[in-house]
Amino acid sequence: MRSCWRIHLAERASRDFFEIMAWTAANFGPRQAEVYAETLTLALTALSEGPEIPEVRKRDEIGEGIRTLHVARQGRKGRHFIVFRLADNQVIEVLRLLHDSMDLPRNVP
């Protein structure tokens, strides 16, 4: 039986999501923003299966307990990392949604 983890987006991660959507709509159009919102949402939903899914990487070089999941998965293209850590009671706390060209340690709280 699969365990079900709850996903909590920190305030900064929520802002990241909306900023990514606004930028995508401005640069690639509203339809592409919808497609990319779906890509991000699918990756976030995948985390509900737990932090040990195959695509997750432990990133202690960024900060103790930090993990990442790249959104490019299941045949979908993407250029962002979900940066998260584990919280109590099977909660995954998403700290940031960051472009893969960014300096992750500098942008993770």
N, CA, C and O atoms as a GROMACS GRO file, in nm:
protein
  436
    1MET      N    1   0.084  -0.119   0.000
    1MET     CA    2   0.000   0.000   0.000
    1MET      C    3   0.088   0.125   0.000
    1MET      O    4   0.183   0.134   0.078
    2ARG      N    5   0.058   0.219  -0.087
    2ARG     CA    6   0.132   0.343  -0.093
    2ARG      C    7   0.098   0.433   0.023
    2ARG      O    8  -0.017   0.441   0.066
    3SER      N    9   0.201   0.502   0.074
    3SER     CA   10   0.172   0.602   0.176
    3SER      C   11   0.136   0.732   0.103
    3SER      O   12   0.183   0.757  -0.008
    4CYS      N   13   0.055   0.811   0.166
    4CYS     CA   14   0.013   0.936   0.105
    4CYS      C   15   0.067   1.051   0.189
    4CYS      O   16   0.033   1.066   0.306
    5TRP      N   17   0.149   1.131   0.126
    5TRP     CA   18   0.208   1.248   0.191
    5TRP      C   19   0.128   1.371   0.152
    5TRP      O   20   0.078   1.382   0.040
    6ARG      N   21   0.116   1.463   0.246
    6ARG     CA   22   0.052   1.591   0.216
    6ARG      C   23   0.158   1.687   0.166
    6ARG      O   24   0.272   1.686   0.215
    7ILE      N   25   0.122   1.770   0.070
    7ILE     CA   26   0.214   1.867   0.012
    7ILE      C   27   0.173   2.006   0.061
    7ILE      O   28   0.058   2.046   0.044
    8HIS      N   29   0.266   2.077   0.120
    8HIS     CA   30   0.241   2.214   0.166
    8HIS      C   31   0.335   2.307   0.092
    8HIS      O   32   0.457   2.291   0.098
    9LEU      N   33   0.279   2.404   0.022
    9LEU     CA   34   0.360   2.506  -0.046
    9LEU      C   35   0.383   2.622   0.048
    9LEU      O   36   0.288   2.686   0.094
   10ALA      N   37   0.509   2.650   0.075
   10ALA     CA   38   0.543   2.768   0.154
   10ALA      C   39   0.497   2.891   0.076
   10ALA      O   40   0.477   2.884  -0.046
   11GLU      N   41   0.482   3.002   0.144
   11GLU     CA   42   0.436   3.125   0.078
   11GLU      C   43   0.525   3.160  -0.041
   11GLU      O   44   0.474   3.200  -0.146
   12ARG      N   45   0.656   3.145  -0.026
   12ARG     CA   46   0.747   3.180  -0.135
   12ARG      C   47   0.729   3.085  -0.254
   12ARG      O   48   0.738   3.128  -0.368
   13ALA      N   49   0.703   2.958  -0.228
   13ALA     CA   50   0.679   2.862  -0.337
   13ALA      C   51   0.550   2.896  -0.412
   13ALA      O   52   0.544   2.884  -0.534
   14SER      N   53   0.448   2.939  -0.340
   14SER     CA   54   0.324   2.980  -0.406
   14SER      C   55   0.347   3.101  -0.496
   14SER      O   56   0.297   3.107  -0.608
   15ARG      N   57   0.424   3.197  -0.446
   15ARG     CA   58   0.459   3.314  -0.528
   15ARG      C   59   0.539   3.272  -0.650
   15ARG      O   60   0.517   3.322  -0.760
   16ASP      N   61   0.633   3.178  -0.630
   16ASP     CA   62   0.712   3.128  -0.743
   16ASP      C   63   0.620   3.073  -0.851
   16ASP      O   64   0.638   3.101  -0.969
   17PHE      N   65   0.521   2.994  -0.810
   17PHE     CA   66   0.429   2.932  -0.906
   17PHE      C   67   0.361   3.038  -0.991
   17PHE      O   68   0.358   3.028  -1.113
   18PHE      N   69   0.306   3.140  -0.926
   18PHE     CA   70   0.234   3.244  -0.999
   18PHE      C   71   0.328   3.330  -1.085
   18PHE      O   72   0.290   3.374  -1.193
   19GLU      N   73   0.449   3.353  -1.037
   19GLU     CA   74   0.546   3.427  -1.117
   19GLU      C   75   0.587   3.348  -1.242
   19GLU      O   76   0.602   3.404  -1.350
   20ILE      N   77   0.605   3.218  -1.226
   20ILE     CA   78   0.639   3.131  -1.340
   20ILE      C   79   0.526   3.134  -1.442
   20ILE      O   80   0.550   3.144  -1.562
   21MET      N   81   0.402   3.125  -1.395
   21MET     CA   82   0.288   3.126  -1.486
   21MET      C   83   0.276   3.261  -1.560
   21MET      O   84   0.248   3.264  -1.679
   22ALA      N   85   0.296   3.370  -1.488
   22ALA     CA   86   0.288   3.503  -1.551
   22ALA      C   87   0.398   3.518  -1.656
   22ALA      O   88   0.372   3.568  -1.766
   23TRP      N   89   0.519   3.476  -1.624
   23TRP     CA   90   0.630   3.487  -1.718
   23TRP      C   91   0.604   3.400  -1.841
   23TRP      O   92   0.626   3.444  -1.955
   24THR      N   93   0.556   3.278  -1.818
   24THR     CA   94   0.529   3.187  -1.929
   24THR      C   95   0.420   3.243  -2.020
   24THR      O   96   0.433   3.238  -2.142
   25ALA      N   97   0.314   3.296  -1.961
   25ALA     CA   98   0.205   3.354  -2.042
   25ALA      C   99   0.255   3.474  -2.122
   25ALA      O  100   0.220   3.490  -2.239
   26ALA      N  101   0.337   3.558  -2.060
   26ALA     CA  102   0.387   3.677  -2.129
   26ALA      C  103   0.482   3.641  -2.244
   26ALA      O  104   0.484   3.710  -2.346
   27ASN      N  105   0.558   3.534  -2.226
   27ASN     CA  106   0.660   3.500  -2.325
   27ASN      C  107   0.617   3.393  -2.425
   27ASN      O  108   0.668   3.390  -2.537
   28PHE      N  109   0.523   3.306  -2.386
   28PHE     CA  110   0.484   3.194  -2.473
   28PHE      C  111   0.334   3.183  -2.495
   28PHE      O  112   0.288   3.098  -2.571
   29GLY      N  113   0.257   3.269  -2.429
   29GLY     CA  114   0.113   3.270  -2.446
   29GLY      C  115   0.039   3.197  -2.336
   29GLY      O  116   0.096   3.114  -2.266
   30PRO      N  117  -0.090   3.228  -2.322
   30PRO     CA  118  -0.170   3.171  -2.215
   30PRO      C  119  -0.188   3.020  -2.226
   30PRO      O  120  -0.193   2.951  -2.123
   31ARG      N  121  -0.198   2.967  -2.347
   31ARG     CA  122  -0.215   2.821  -2.361
   31ARG      C  123  -0.092   2.748  -2.308
   31ARG      O  124  -0.105   2.647  -2.238
   32GLN      N  125   0.028   2.798  -2.340
   32GLN     CA  126   0.150   2.734  -2.290
   32GLN      C  127   0.160   2.747  -2.138
   32GLN      O  128   0.212   2.657  -2.072
   33ALA      N  129   0.113   2.858  -2.083
   33ALA     CA  130   0.112   2.874  -1.937
   33ALA      C  131   0.023   2.768  -1.873
   33ALA      O  132   0.057   2.714  -1.768
   34GLU      N  133  -0.091   2.738  -1.935
   34GLU     CA  134  -0.179   2.632  -1.885
   34GLU      C  135  -0.108   2.496  -1.888
   34GLU      O  136  -0.116   2.419  -1.792
   35VAL      N  137  -0.041   2.468  -1.998
   35VAL     CA  138   0.031   2.340  -2.012
   35VAL      C  139   0.140   2.330  -1.906
   35VAL      O  140   0.157   2.224  -1.844
   36TYR      N  141   0.213   2.438  -1.884
   36TYR     CA  142   0.322   2.433  -1.787
   36TYR      C  143   0.269   2.427  -1.644
   36TYR      O  144   0.330   2.364  -1.558
   37ALA      N  145   0.156   2.492  -1.617
   37ALA     CA  146   0.093   2.480  -1.485
   37ALA      C  147   0.058   2.335  -1.458
   37ALA      O  148   0.074   2.286  -1.346
   38GLU      N  149   0.010   2.266  -1.560
   38GLU     CA  150  -0.023   2.125  -1.546
   38GLU      C  151   0.103   2.042  -1.520
   38GLU      O  152   0.101   1.950  -1.438
   39THR      N  153   0.212   2.075  -1.589
   39THR     CA  154   0.339   2.005  -1.567
   39THR      C  155   0.388   2.021  -1.424
   39THR      O  156   0.427   1.924  -1.359
   40LEU      N  157   0.384   2.145  -1.374
   40LEU     CA  158   0.425   2.170  -1.236
   40LEU      C  159   0.334   2.098  -1.137
   40LEU      O  160   0.382   2.039  -1.039
   41THR      N  161   0.205   2.102  -1.163
   41THR     CA  162   0.108   2.038  -1.074
   41THR      C  163   0.127   1.887  -1.071
   41THR      O  164   0.118   1.825  -0.965
   42LEU      N  165   0.152   1.826  -1.186
   42LEU     CA  166   0.176   1.682  -1.190
   42LEU      C  167   0.300   1.644  -1.110
   42LEU      O  168   0.299   1.542  -1.040
   43ALA      N  169   0.405   1.723  -1.118
   43ALA     CA  170   0.525   1.695  -1.041
   43ALA      C  171   0.499   1.711  -0.890
   43ALA      O  172   0.544   1.629  -0.810
   44LEU      N  173   0.426   1.815  -0.853
   44LEU     CA  174   0.391   1.833  -0.712
   44LEU      C  175   0.304   1.718  -0.662
   44LEU      O  176   0.324   1.669  -0.551
   45THR      N  177   0.211   1.675  -0.743
   45THR     CA  178   0.123   1.564  -0.706
   45THR      C  179   0.202   1.435  -0.689
   45THR      O  180   0.172   1.354  -0.601
   46ALA      N  181   0.303   1.415  -0.774
   46ALA     CA  182   0.386   1.294  -0.763
   46ALA      C  183   0.452   1.285  -0.627
   46ALA      O  184   0.476   1.175  -0.577
   47LEU      N  185   0.482   1.399  -0.566
   47LEU     CA  186   0.544   1.397  -0.434
   47LEU      C  187   0.453   1.339  -0.326
   47LEU      O  188   0.501   1.299  -0.220
   48SER      N  189   0.323   1.335  -0.352
   48SER     CA  190   0.233   1.277  -0.252
   48SER      C  191   0.259   1.128  -0.232
   48SER      O  192   0.213   1.069  -0.134
   49GLU      N  193   0.334   1.067  -0.325
   49GLU     CA  194   0.376   0.927  -0.308
   49GLU      C  195   0.492   0.915  -0.211
   49GLU      O  196   0.526   0.804  -0.168
   50GLY      N  197   0.553   1.026  -0.178
   50GLY     CA  198   0.660   1.026  -0.078
   50GLY      C  199   0.792   1.076  -0.132
   50GLY      O  200   0.810   1.087  -0.254
   51PRO      N  201   0.883   1.106  -0.043
   51PRO     CA  202   1.011   1.166  -0.080
   51PRO      C  203   1.111   1.067  -0.140
   51PRO      O  204   1.220   1.107  -0.179
   52GLU      N  205   1.075   0.942  -0.147
   52GLU     CA  206   1.168   0.843  -0.199
   52GLU      C  207   1.135   0.800  -0.341
   52GLU      O  208   1.187   0.699  -0.388
   53ILE      N  209   1.049   0.875  -0.411
   53ILE     CA  210   1.024   0.838  -0.550
   53ILE      C  211   1.155   0.850  -0.627
   53ILE      O  212   1.240   0.932  -0.591
   54PRO      N  213   1.173   0.772  -0.732
   54PRO     CA  214   1.303   0.761  -0.798
   54PRO      C  215   1.366   0.892  -0.845
   54PRO      O  216   1.489   0.902  -0.845
   55GLU      N  217   1.289   0.990  -0.883
   55GLU     CA  218   1.345   1.113  -0.940
   55GLU      C  219   1.394   1.214  -0.836
   55GLU      O  220   1.457   1.313  -0.872
   56VAL      N  221   1.366   1.190  -0.709
   56VAL     CA  222   1.405   1.282  -0.603
   56VAL      C  223   1.554   1.267  -0.573
   56VAL      O  224   1.606   1.156  -0.567
   57ARG      N  225   1.620   1.381  -0.554
   57ARG     CA  226   1.762   1.380  -0.517
   57ARG      C  227   1.781   1.450  -0.383
   57ARG      O  228   1.726   1.558  -0.360
   58LYS      N  229   1.858   1.387  -0.295
   58LYS     CA  230   1.896   1.453  -0.170
   58LYS      C  231   2.001   1.557  -0.204
   58LYS      O  232   2.094   1.531  -0.280
   59ARG      N  233   1.986   1.677  -0.146
   59ARG     CA  234   2.074   1.789  -0.180
   59ARG      C  235   2.129   1.856  -0.054
   59ARG      O  236   2.111   1.976  -0.033
   60ASP      N  237   2.198   1.778   0.028
   60ASP     CA  238   2.254   1.833   0.151
   60ASP      C  239   2.357   1.942   0.125
   60ASP      O  240   2.387   2.020   0.215
   61GLU      N  241   2.412   1.948   0.002
   61GLU     CA  242   2.506   2.057  -0.029
   61GLU      C  243   2.435   2.192  -0.035
   61GLU      O  244   2.499   2.296  -0.024
   62ILE      N  245   2.302   2.189  -0.051
   62ILE     CA  246   2.223   2.312  -0.051
   62ILE      C  247   2.186   2.349   0.092
   62ILE      O  248   2.192   2.465   0.131
   63GLY      N  249   2.148   2.249   0.168
   63GLY     CA  250   2.109   2.268   0.307
   63GLY      C  251   2.069   2.133   0.364
   63GLY      O  252   2.023   2.045   0.290
   64GLU      N  253   2.087   2.116   0.491
   64GLU     CA  254   2.056   1.988   0.554
   64GLU      C  255   1.910   1.951   0.533
   64GLU      O  256   1.820   2.029   0.564
   65GLY      N  257   1.888   1.832   0.481
   65GLY     CA  258   1.753   1.782   0.462
   65GLY      C  259   1.683   1.830   0.336
   65GLY      O  260   1.566   1.797   0.313
   66ILE      N  261   1.752   1.908   0.253
   66ILE     CA  262   1.691   1.961   0.131
   66ILE      C  263   1.692   1.854   0.023
   66ILE      O  264   1.789   1.779   0.007
   67ARG      N  265   1.583   1.847  -0.052
   67ARG     CA  266   1.570   1.754  -0.164
   67ARG      C  267   1.512   1.831  -0.283
   67ARG      O  268   1.449   1.935  -0.267
   68THR      N  269   1.535   1.776  -0.402
   68THR     CA  270   1.480   1.838  -0.522
   68THR      C  271   1.415   1.733  -0.611
   68THR      O  272   1.450   1.615  -0.608
   69LEU      N  273   1.320   1.780  -0.688
   69LEU     CA  274   1.257   1.701  -0.792
   69LEU      C  275   1.248   1.790  -0.915
   69LEU      O  276   1.189   1.898  -0.910
   70HIS      N  277   1.305   1.745  -1.025
   70HIS     CA  278   1.296   1.822  -1.149
   70HIS      C  279   1.159   1.796  -1.210
   70HIS      O  280   1.111   1.682  -1.207
   71VAL      N  281   1.095   1.898  -1.265
   71VAL     CA  282   0.960   1.883  -1.318
   71VAL      C  283   0.956   1.814  -1.454
   71VAL      O  284   0.850   1.767  -1.496
   72ALA      N  285   1.070   1.806  -1.522
   72ALA     CA  286   1.076   1.736  -1.652
   72ALA      C  287   1.072   1.586  -1.624
   72ALA      O  288   1.174   1.526  -1.589
   73ARG      N  289   0.957   1.528  -1.640
   73ARG     CA  290   0.937   1.387  -1.610
   73ARG      C  291   0.814   1.338  -1.682
   73ARG      O  292   0.733   1.418  -1.728
   74GLN      N  293   0.799   1.210  -1.692
   74GLN     CA  294   0.683   1.147  -1.757
   74GLN      C  295   0.658   1.205  -1.896
   74GLN      O  296   0.543   1.227  -1.935
   75GLY      N  297   0.766   1.228  -1.972
   75GLY     CA  298   0.753   1.278  -2.107
   75GLY      C  299   0.723   1.426  -2.119
   75GLY      O  300   0.707   1.477  -2.230
   76ARG      N  301   0.716   1.496  -2.008
   76ARG     CA  302   0.689   1.639  -2.010
   76ARG      C  303   0.819   1.717  -2.000
   76ARG      O  304   0.913   1.675  -1.933
   77LYS      N  305   0.823   1.829  -2.068
   77LYS     CA  306   0.940   1.915  -2.064
   77LYS      C  307   0.921   2.021  -1.957
   77LYS      O  308   0.809   2.064  -1.929
   78GLY      N  309   1.031   2.060  -1.897
   78GLY     CA  310   1.025   2.165  -1.795
   78GLY      C  311   1.164   2.206  -1.757
   78GLY      O  312   1.261   2.133  -1.782
   79ARG      N  313   1.176   2.322  -1.696
   79ARG     CA  314   1.306   2.375  -1.658
   79ARG      C  315   1.311   2.417  -1.512
   79ARG      O  316   1.390   2.504  -1.476
   80HIS      N  317   1.228   2.358  -1.428
   80HIS     CA  318   1.224   2.399  -1.288
   80HIS      C  319   1.247   2.281  -1.193
   80HIS      O  320   1.215   2.166  -1.223
   81PHE      N  321   1.302   2.316  -1.078
   81PHE     CA  322   1.316   2.222  -0.968
   81PHE      C  323   1.211   2.254  -0.862
   81PHE      O  324   1.182   2.371  -0.837
   82ILE      N  325   1.155   2.151  -0.802
   82ILE     CA  326   1.078   2.165  -0.679
   82ILE      C  327   1.180   2.143  -0.568
   82ILE      O  328   1.241   2.037  -0.560
   83VAL      N  329   1.196   2.241  -0.483
   83VAL     CA  330   1.291   2.233  -0.372
   83VAL      C  331   1.209   2.214  -0.245
   83VAL      O  332   1.122   2.296  -0.213
   84PHE      N  333   1.236   2.106  -0.172
   84PHE     CA  334   1.152   2.075  -0.057
   84PHE      C  335   1.231   2.011   0.056
   84PHE      O  336   1.347   1.974   0.042
   85ARG      N  337   1.162   1.999   0.169
   85ARG     CA  338   1.214   1.925   0.285
   85ARG      C  339   1.097   1.853   0.351
   85ARG      O  340   0.981   1.883   0.325
   86LEU      N  341   1.130   1.759   0.435
   86LEU     CA  342   1.027   1.683   0.506
   86LEU      C  343   0.990   1.756   0.634
   86LEU      O  344   1.075   1.810   0.704
   87ALA      N  345   0.862   1.757   0.662
   87ALA     CA  346   0.811   1.814   0.787
   87ALA      C  347   0.749   1.699   0.867
   87ALA      O  348   0.758   1.583   0.828
   88ASP      N  349   0.687   1.730   0.976
   88ASP     CA  350   0.626   1.627   1.061
   88ASP      C  351   0.500   1.569   0.998
   88ASP      O  352   0.438   1.630   0.911
   89ASN      N  353   0.463   1.451   1.043
   89ASN     CA  354   0.336   1.387   1.009
   89ASN      C  355   0.314   1.369   0.859
   89ASN      O  356   0.207   1.400   0.806
   90GLN      N  357   0.416   1.318   0.791
   90GLN     CA  358   0.409   1.290   0.648
   90GLN      C  359   0.367   1.412   0.566
   90GLN      O  360   0.280   1.405   0.479
   91VAL      N  361   0.432   1.523   0.595
   91VAL     CA  362   0.411   1.647   0.520
   91VAL      C  363   0.541   1.681   0.447
   91VAL      O  364   0.649   1.677   0.506
   92ILE      N  365   0.528   1.713   0.320
   92ILE     CA  366   0.640   1.762   0.240
   92ILE      C  367   0.620   1.912   0.226
   92ILE      O  368   0.518   1.958   0.174
   93GLU      N  369   0.719   1.987   0.273
   93GLU     CA  370   0.712   2.133   0.264
   93GLU      C  371   0.791   2.180   0.142
   93GLU      O  372   0.913   2.168   0.138
   94VAL      N  373   0.720   2.233   0.044
   94VAL     CA  374   0.783   2.285  -0.076
   94VAL      C  375   0.828   2.427  -0.045
   94VAL      O  376   0.748   2.515  -0.015
   95LEU      N  377   0.960   2.447  -0.053
   95LEU     CA  378   1.019   2.576  -0.019
   95LEU      C  379   1.022   2.672  -0.136
   95LEU      O  380   0.990   2.790  -0.122
   96ARG      N  381   1.060   2.621  -0.254
   96ARG     CA  382   1.074   2.705  -0.373
   96ARG      C  383   1.046   2.624  -0.498
   96ARG      O  384   1.055   2.501  -0.496
   97LEU      N  385   1.013   2.692  -0.605
   97LEU     CA  386   1.007   2.638  -0.741
   97LEU      C  387   1.107   2.723  -0.818
   97LEU      O  388   1.080   2.840  -0.847
   98LEU      N  389   1.222   2.664  -0.853
   98LEU     CA  390   1.332   2.742  -0.909
   98LEU      C  391   1.373   2.691  -1.046
   98LEU      O  392   1.375   2.571  -1.071
   99HIS      N  393   1.406   2.784  -1.134
   99HIS     CA  394   1.453   2.750  -1.267
   99HIS      C  395   1.586   2.675  -1.255
   99HIS      O  396   1.668   2.707  -1.169
  100ASP      N  397   1.606   2.576  -1.340
  100ASP     CA  398   1.725   2.492  -1.326
  100ASP      C  399   1.855   2.563  -1.362
  100ASP      O  400   1.962   2.506  -1.344
  101SER      N  401   1.848   2.686  -1.413
  101SER     CA  402   1.970   2.762  -1.439
  101SER      C  403   2.009   2.850  -1.318
  101SER      O  404   2.115   2.913  -1.319
  102MET      N  405   1.924   2.852  -1.217
  102MET     CA  406   1.951   2.937  -1.101
  102MET      C  407   2.051   2.870  -1.007
  102MET      O  408   2.066   2.748  -1.006
  103ASP      N  409   2.117   2.952  -0.928
  103ASP     CA  410   2.206   2.905  -0.823
  103ASP      C  411   2.117   2.862  -0.706
  103ASP      O  412   2.073   2.946  -0.627
  104LEU      N  413   2.091   2.733  -0.695
  104LEU     CA  414   1.996   2.685  -0.595
  104LEU      C  415   2.035   2.723  -0.452
  104LEU      O  416   1.950   2.774  -0.380
  105PRO      N  417   2.160   2.700  -0.408
  105PRO     CA  418   2.192   2.734  -0.268
  105PRO      C  419   2.166   2.880  -0.233
  105PRO      O  420   2.131   2.912  -0.120
  106ARG      N  421   2.183   2.967  -0.330
  106ARG     CA  422   2.164   3.108  -0.304
  106ARG      C  423   2.016   3.146  -0.293
  106ARG      O  424   1.983   3.250  -0.237
  107ASN      N  425   1.928   3.063  -0.347
  107ASN     CA  426   1.786   3.095  -0.352
  107ASN      C  427   1.698   3.009  -0.261
  107ASN      O  428   1.576   3.019  -0.266
  108VAL      N  429   1.760   2.927  -0.181
  108VAL     CA  430   1.684   2.843  -0.088
  108VAL      C  431   1.698   2.899   0.051
  108VAL      O  432   1.810   2.923   0.097
  109PRO      N  433   1.587   2.920   0.121
  109PRO     CA  434   1.596   2.978   0.256
  109PRO      C  435   1.665   2.885   0.354
  109PRO      O  436   1.680   2.920   0.472
   0.00000   0.00000   0.00000
